Amino acid sequence: MKGINAIMIGCIACLAFFCLSKCSNELEVQREYAYEVSTWPLPAEVAPGEEVEIRFTLEREGDYAGAEYGFSWVQTDGKGTLRDSRGMYYTDREEYELRVVPDLDVSDPLAWRFTLWYRPTGSDDPSLRFIVTDNFGQQQEVECSFRLVESDDAV
């Protein structure tokens, strides 16, 4: 009986040591969360000079108050301009803080929404790439392309 008690006491001591050695008083805060960027459905065709509303959603897997996002855009084919609701034009291949976009909707901490307007100005079918990066080095891309067609009003 003394042997069984000694084994039980040894097991309990080992278990207590294992549990206590793994405990820490430090609180670990997750700061980096995966995210995705998407757009609402876009038209496949656009007339030259016609403005296209591009609504974005940045969906985050978690909410860390210190997370910051930036965006840039690249005109991969064609020519065009990109602006926001207040008329600020965004330069191709320049990075901007997402918080500068007017009407950025952060009411849902896990799904930020913002809108930009694109206007094709060339004669070639335009293609764009939007790149969203966070302050932890993660990056997401969204590609948009349109086929230029003559508008009905041009007749």
Residue pairs with C-beta under 8 A, 6 or more apart in sequence:
29 64
30 62
30 64
31 64
31 66
31 67
31 136
32 64
32 67
32 134
32 136
32 138
33 60
33 61
33 62
33 63
33 64
33 67
34 60
34 61
34 138
35 58
35 59
35 60
35 61
35 132
35 134
35 138
35 140
36 58
36 59
36 140
37 56
37 57
37 58
37 59
37 130
37 132
37 140
37 141
37 142
38 56
38 57
38 59
38 142
39 54
39 55
39 56
39 57
39 142
39 144
40 54
40 55
40 57
42 52
42 54
42 144
42 146
43 52
43 146
44 146
44 147
45 146
45 147
45 148
45 149
46 52
46 120
46 126
46 146
46 147
46 148
46 149
47 148
47 149
47 150
47 151
47 153
47 154
48 120
48 121
48 122
48 123
48 148
48 150
48 151
49 119
49 120
49 121
50 119
50 120
50 151
51 117
51 118
51 119
52 117
52 118
52 119
52 146
53 115
53 117
54 115
54 116
54 117
54 118
54 144
55 113
55 114
55 115
56 113
56 114
56 115
56 116
56 130
56 142
57 111
57 112
57 113
58 69
58 98
58 111
58 112
58 113
58 114
58 132
59 110
59 111
60 67
60 109
60 110
60 111
60 112
61 110
62 110
63 109
63 110
66 135
67 134
67 135
67 136
68 97
68 98
68 99
68 134
68 135
69 97
69 98
69 99
69 112
69 132
69 133
69 134
69 135
70 95
70 96
70 97
70 98
70 132
70 133
70 134
71 95
71 96
71 98
71 101
71 130
71 131
71 132
71 133
72 93
72 94
72 95
72 96
72 130
72 131
73 82
73 90
73 92
73 93
73 128
73 129
73 130
73 131
74 92
74 93
74 128
74 129
74 131
75 92
75 126
75 127
75 128
76 127
76 128
76 129
76 143
77 124
77 125
77 126
77 127
77 145
78 120
78 122
78 124
78 125
78 126
78 127
78 148
79 120
79 121
79 122
79 124
79 126
80 118
80 119
80 120
80 121
80 122
80 126
80 128
81 89
81 118
81 119
81 121
82 89
82 90
82 92
82 116
82 117
82 118
82 128
83 89
83 90
83 116
83 117
83 119
84 90
84 101
84 102
84 103
84 115
84 116
84 117
85 102
85 103
85 115
85 117
86 102
88 100
88 102
90 96
90 116
95 133
98 104
98 112
98 114
98 132
101 114
101 116
103 114
103 115
104 112
104 113
104 114
105 112
105 113
105 114
106 112
118 126
118 128
118 144
120 126
120 146
120 148
123 148
124 148
125 145
125 146
125 147
125 148
126 145
126 146
126 148
127 143
127 144
127 145
127 146
128 143
128 144
128 145
129 141
129 142
129 143
129 144
130 141
130 142
130 143
130 144
131 139
131 140
131 141
132 139
132 140
132 141
132 142
133 139
133 140
